[in-house]
Structures are given as C-alpha cells and as structure tokens.
Amino acid sequence: MPLTAFRFSFREDVDERRFGRLARLLTVIQVEIERESAELRPSVERMTECAAFSSEAMENGEGSERMSARIDTLARNLALNRGRQVSLEEQMSFVDRTREGLLRIVPSHGA
C-alpha cells in the first residue's frame, strides 16, 4: 500500500529543506566560533606581554607587592582565556562532526 494511502504527505524535498536549514545554522555557528576565537588571540598576546613587563619590573624592585598582584591577575585571566579557547575548539569539533553526519544523511548539505 503506498504511503499516500495513509495520508502522509511526503515530498522529496522535505529532507533537503530541513537539513539545508541545519547546514546554514552550522555555518552561522562556525562563523561565531571563529570570530570569538580570533578576538581572544590578541588579548592573550597583550596579557602575556603585560605579565612579562610586570615580572621584569618586579625583578627590578618596582612595587613588588603590587606587581605580584598584577601578575596573579594576569595569570588567572590567561587561564580563563585558555579555558575558553579549549571550549571553542571543542565546539568547532562538534560542528565539524555534525557536518560529517549531515553529509551522510543528505550529501548535498555536508559543506
């Protein structure tokens, strides 16, 4: 008995449209992840440079207590930043795996 006898309105393009939306959403998410990751890189460089200068100033006897606190703050911020970068890498891996799965379902939407 054909599916239409059960009142299913199957249209061949339903999967294409459904998974096309998913492919577009994955692209939007990928761009967001890449943008955030790119924005984090310069802050890591600035914090690293600042920590190096603070460390050097502390070694030269310039406000060692204040510099020590500043270095501790920079170290915490660097650790938080690195944790965020790891999270973004995991998110990008998830997006890539999802795309691979999508390619198995509807080959035209794997890109």
C-alpha atoms as an extended CHARMM CRD file, in Angstrom:
* protein
*
       111  EXT
         1         1  MET       CA              0.0000000000        0.0000000000        0.0000000000  PROA      1               0.0000000000
         2         2  PRO       CA              1.5280000000        3.3610000000       -0.9270000000  PROA      2               0.0000000000
         3         3  LEU       CA              2.2520000000        5.8610000000        1.8220000000  PROA      3               0.0000000000
         4         4  THR       CA             -0.2780000000        8.2770000000        0.3720000000  PROA      4               0.0000000000
         5         5  ALA       CA             -2.9960000000        5.8080000000        1.3290000000  PROA      5               0.0000000000
         6         6  PHE       CA             -2.1680000000        6.6040000000        4.9740000000  PROA      6               0.0000000000
         7         7  ARG       CA             -2.4430000000       10.3500000000        4.3090000000  PROA      7               0.0000000000
         8         8  PHE       CA              1.2870000000       11.0160000000        4.6300000000  PROA      8               0.0000000000
         9         9  SER       CA              2.1980000000       13.9890000000        2.5340000000  PROA      9               0.0000000000
        10        10  PHE       CA              5.7560000000       13.0220000000        1.6810000000  PROA      10              0.0000000000
        11        11  ARG       CA              7.5570000000       15.4130000000       -0.5740000000  PROA      11              0.0000000000
        12        12  GLU       CA             11.0040000000       14.5840000000       -1.8500000000  PROA      12              0.0000000000
        13        13  ASP       CA             12.4310000000       17.9870000000       -1.0000000000  PROA      13              0.0000000000
        14        14  VAL       CA             11.4510000000       17.9330000000        2.6960000000  PROA      14              0.0000000000
        15        15  ASP       CA             14.8140000000       16.4710000000        3.7620000000  PROA      15              0.0000000000
        16        16  GLU       CA             16.6910000000       18.9120000000        1.5370000000  PROA      16              0.0000000000
        17        17  ARG       CA             14.8930000000       21.8680000000        3.1050000000  PROA      17              0.0000000000
        18        18  ARG       CA             15.1300000000       20.5810000000        6.6720000000  PROA      18              0.0000000000
        19        19  PHE       CA             18.7960000000       19.7460000000        6.5450000000  PROA      19              0.0000000000
        20        20  GLY       CA             19.5390000000       22.7860000000        4.4300000000  PROA      20              0.0000000000
        21        21  ARG       CA             18.3910000000       24.8820000000        7.4060000000  PROA      21              0.0000000000
        22        22  LEU       CA             20.6980000000       22.8820000000        9.6590000000  PROA      22              0.0000000000
        23        23  ALA       CA             23.6370000000       23.3580000000        7.2730000000  PROA      23              0.0000000000
        24        24  ARG       CA             23.0360000000       27.1250000000        7.2160000000  PROA      24              0.0000000000
        25        25  LEU       CA             22.7860000000       27.2310000000       11.0070000000  PROA      25              0.0000000000
        26        26  LEU       CA             26.0430000000       25.2900000000       11.3390000000  PROA      26              0.0000000000
        27        27  THR       CA             27.7060000000       27.8770000000        9.1120000000  PROA      27              0.0000000000
        28        28  VAL       CA             26.4100000000       30.7260000000       11.2980000000  PROA      28              0.0000000000
        29        29  ILE       CA             27.6510000000       28.9660000000       14.4370000000  PROA      29              0.0000000000
        30        30  GLN       CA             31.0280000000       28.2540000000       12.8480000000  PROA      30              0.0000000000
        31        31  VAL       CA             31.4740000000       31.9360000000       11.9510000000  PROA      31              0.0000000000
        32        32  GLU       CA             30.5690000000       32.9510000000       15.5260000000  PROA      32              0.0000000000
        33        33  ILE       CA             33.0880000000       30.4990000000       16.9930000000  PROA      33              0.0000000000
        34        34  GLU       CA             35.8310000000       31.5890000000       14.5900000000  PROA      34              0.0000000000
        35        35  ARG       CA             35.1490000000       35.2680000000       15.3430000000  PROA      35              0.0000000000
        36        36  GLU       CA             35.3240000000       34.7730000000       19.0980000000  PROA      36              0.0000000000
        37        37  SER       CA             38.4820000000       32.7090000000       18.7850000000  PROA      37              0.0000000000
        38        38  ALA       CA             40.1200000000       35.3900000000       16.6470000000  PROA      38              0.0000000000
        39        39  GLU       CA             39.1460000000       38.0650000000       19.1840000000  PROA      39              0.0000000000
        40        40  LEU       CA             40.7500000000       36.0940000000       22.0240000000  PROA      40              0.0000000000
        41        41  ARG       CA             44.1780000000       35.8090000000       20.3760000000  PROA      41              0.0000000000
        42        42  PRO       CA             45.2230000000       39.4720000000       20.6580000000  PROA      42              0.0000000000
        43        43  SER       CA             44.1430000000       39.6360000000       24.3100000000  PROA      43              0.0000000000
        44        44  VAL       CA             46.3620000000       36.6370000000       25.0940000000  PROA      44              0.0000000000
        45        45  GLU       CA             49.2980000000       38.3780000000       23.4400000000  PROA      45              0.0000000000
        46        46  ARG       CA             48.6380000000       41.6240000000       25.3560000000  PROA      46              0.0000000000
        47        47  MET       CA             48.2670000000       39.8220000000       28.6870000000  PROA      47              0.0000000000
        48        48  THR       CA             51.4330000000       37.8040000000       28.0800000000  PROA      48              0.0000000000
        49        49  GLU       CA             53.4060000000       40.9530000000       27.2400000000  PROA      49              0.0000000000
        50        50  CYS       CA             51.9760000000       42.7590000000       30.2540000000  PROA      50              0.0000000000
        51        51  ALA       CA             52.8940000000       39.8500000000       32.5310000000  PROA      51              0.0000000000
        52        52  ALA       CA             56.4380000000       39.8360000000       31.1520000000  PROA      52              0.0000000000
        53        53  PHE       CA             56.8490000000       43.5800000000       31.7410000000  PROA      53              0.0000000000
        54        54  SER       CA             55.3420000000       43.2930000000       35.2230000000  PROA      54              0.0000000000
        55        55  SER       CA             57.6490000000       40.4230000000       36.0610000000  PROA      55              0.0000000000
        56        56  GLU       CA             60.6450000000       42.3880000000       34.8390000000  PROA      56              0.0000000000
        57        57  ALA       CA             59.5540000000       45.4460000000       36.8470000000  PROA      57              0.0000000000
        58        58  MET       CA             59.1360000000       43.2740000000       39.9280000000  PROA      58              0.0000000000
        59        59  GLU       CA             62.6340000000       41.8470000000       39.4590000000  PROA      59              0.0000000000
        60        60  ASN       CA             63.9280000000       45.4170000000       39.2910000000  PROA      60              0.0000000000
        61        61  GLY       CA             62.3020000000       46.1540000000       42.6510000000  PROA      61              0.0000000000
        62        62  GLU       CA             59.4490000000       48.3170000000       41.3810000000  PROA      62              0.0000000000
        63        63  GLY       CA             56.4570000000       47.8390000000       43.6840000000  PROA      63              0.0000000000
        64        64  SER       CA             56.9130000000       44.1060000000       44.0610000000  PROA      64              0.0000000000
        65        65  GLU       CA             53.7080000000       43.6060000000       46.0600000000  PROA      65              0.0000000000
        66        66  ARG       CA             51.5900000000       45.4930000000       43.5220000000  PROA      66              0.0000000000
        67        67  MET       CA             53.3140000000       43.7980000000       40.5850000000  PROA      67              0.0000000000
        68        68  SER       CA             52.8530000000       40.3910000000       42.1860000000  PROA      68              0.0000000000
        69        69  ALA       CA             49.1110000000       41.0090000000       42.4830000000  PROA      69              0.0000000000
        70        70  ARG       CA             49.0200000000       42.1750000000       38.8740000000  PROA      70              0.0000000000
        71        71  ILE       CA             50.8840000000       39.0820000000       37.6890000000  PROA      71              0.0000000000
        72        72  ASP       CA             48.4730000000       36.8640000000       39.6550000000  PROA      72              0.0000000000
        73        73  THR       CA             45.5060000000       38.6200000000       38.0000000000  PROA      73              0.0000000000
        74        74  LEU       CA             47.0630000000       38.2550000000       34.5630000000  PROA      74              0.0000000000
        75        75  ALA       CA             47.7780000000       34.5620000000       35.2000000000  PROA      75              0.0000000000
        76        76  ARG       CA             44.1290000000       33.9800000000       36.2100000000  PROA      76              0.0000000000
        77        77  ASN       CA             42.9050000000       35.8470000000       33.1360000000  PROA      77              0.0000000000
        78        78  LEU       CA             45.2450000000       33.8690000000       30.8810000000  PROA      78              0.0000000000
        79        79  ALA       CA             43.9510000000       30.6130000000       32.3840000000  PROA      79              0.0000000000
        80        80  LEU       CA             40.3410000000       31.7070000000       31.8560000000  PROA      80              0.0000000000
        81        81  ASN       CA             41.1550000000       32.7300000000       28.2950000000  PROA      81              0.0000000000
        82        82  ARG       CA             42.8580000000       29.4010000000       27.5900000000  PROA      82              0.0000000000
        83        83  GLY       CA             39.8620000000       27.5500000000       29.0310000000  PROA      83              0.0000000000
        84        84  ARG       CA             37.5850000000       29.4940000000       26.7040000000  PROA      84              0.0000000000
        85        85  GLN       CA             39.8190000000       28.6760000000       23.7390000000  PROA      85              0.0000000000
        86        86  VAL       CA             39.6420000000       24.9740000000       24.6150000000  PROA      86              0.0000000000
        87        87  SER       CA             35.8530000000       25.2400000000       24.8300000000  PROA      87              0.0000000000
        88        88  LEU       CA             35.7060000000       26.9240000000       21.4210000000  PROA      88              0.0000000000
        89        89  GLU       CA             37.9070000000       24.1850000000       19.9400000000  PROA      89              0.0000000000
        90        90  GLU       CA             35.5220000000       21.5690000000       21.3440000000  PROA      90              0.0000000000
        91        91  GLN       CA             32.5490000000       23.4610000000       19.9180000000  PROA      91              0.0000000000
        92        92  MET       CA             34.2050000000       23.6380000000       16.4980000000  PROA      92              0.0000000000
        93        93  SER       CA             34.9070000000       19.9220000000       16.6590000000  PROA      93              0.0000000000
        94        94  PHE       CA             31.2230000000       19.3130000000       17.4080000000  PROA      94              0.0000000000
        95        95  VAL       CA             30.1840000000       21.4780000000       14.4340000000  PROA      95              0.0000000000
        96        96  ASP       CA             32.6090000000       19.5540000000       12.1900000000  PROA      96              0.0000000000
        97        97  ARG       CA             31.3180000000       16.1740000000       13.3950000000  PROA      97              0.0000000000
        98        98  THR       CA             27.7320000000       17.3260000000       12.8980000000  PROA      98              0.0000000000
        99        99  ARG       CA             28.5680000000       18.3930000000        9.3460000000  PROA      99              0.0000000000
       100       100  GLU       CA             30.0920000000       14.9740000000        8.6780000000  PROA      100             0.0000000000
       101       101  GLY       CA             26.9030000000       13.3180000000        9.9640000000  PROA      101             0.0000000000
       102       102  LEU       CA             24.8090000000       15.6460000000        7.8630000000  PROA      102             0.0000000000
       103       103  LEU       CA             26.8190000000       14.6700000000        4.8040000000  PROA      103             0.0000000000
       104       104  ARG       CA             25.9040000000       11.0140000000        5.4380000000  PROA      104             0.0000000000
       105       105  ILE       CA             22.1950000000       11.8830000000        5.5890000000  PROA      105             0.0000000000
       106       106  VAL       CA             21.9330000000       14.4310000000        2.7800000000  PROA      106             0.0000000000
       107       107  PRO       CA             25.1330000000       14.5870000000        0.7190000000  PROA      107             0.0000000000
       108       108  SER       CA             24.2880000000       17.9710000000       -0.7970000000  PROA      108             0.0000000000
       109       109  HSD       CA             24.4120000000       19.6990000000        2.6220000000  PROA      109             0.0000000000
       110       110  GLY       CA             27.6830000000       18.4820000000        4.0420000000  PROA      110             0.0000000000
       111       111  ALA       CA             29.6760000000       21.5430000000        3.0530000000  PROA      111             0.0000000000
